[in-house]
Amino acid sequence: MKIAMWSGPRNLSTALMYAFAARPDCAVSDEPFYAAYLHATGLDHPMRAAVIGSQPTDPAEVAAQCTGPNPDGKPIWYQKHMTMHMVAEFDRAFLPFLTNAFLIRHPARVIASYAKKREAATLQDLGFLQQAELFDQTADLSGTAPPVIAAEAIRQDPKGALTRLCAALHIPFTAAMLTWPAGPKPQDGIWAPHWYGAVHRSTGFEPPEGELPTLSPENQRLADQALPAYERLSRHAI
């Protein structure tokens, strides 16, 4: 099985990748299309040159890898994907060969977290519109809505949320998914030093968050633009 978990940035996506990496039956991959995305768009992200040097930049090559043999012969391969990495010109013919699922988080929380790492986010940077598009596309391919899991639900009840997610993916839940060792992981992308500080200090999912953060007027407008796409997917959350 090849699980493609599609999310935007700052969505609890790395922690969820660590949860799957803790399974003895599962290999994981960290954002395999990142270099191809930066190469295609010319965007200036932190550690851009290092990212481009660490992965293939040809999206067809990346897609072939993602649909190829599972690493280390593991029966499950969890692929952490960013929705904004699927730029319009990338061929998506590989999607039916993956078990696609979606990780969502409220836009206000995403934007507040993103702003701590990179200034002046745009709607395209946050991936909400691309996530809704990919959700529709994969639903059309499979004939049914793919699994959607909310970051807030995972933090509220990790065991319950991951049990539901595993059931939706038709794999058994294991308690090994609830903890992991602190520090960097072998599967981390080369960009981890910039983005993964908090999750490297963790040994499990953090407790639930409080009220939604207060945003600047500019960021609130951004959140308002992202909200319809988020709310549409949230109606399918398990």
Protein Blocks (a to p, Z undefined) as FASTA:
>chain_A
ZZdddddehklmmmmmmmmmmpmkbccdehkllmmmmmmnopacehklmmmmmpcfbfkl
mmmmmmmccehhiabdcddddfklmcfklccklmmmpccddddddfklmmmmmmmmoghi
afklnommmmmmmmmmmmmmnopacddddfklmmmmmmlmmmmmmmmnopacdfklmpcc
edjdfklcfklmmmmmmmmmpgbdcddddddddddfklmmmmmmmmmmmmmmmmmpZZ
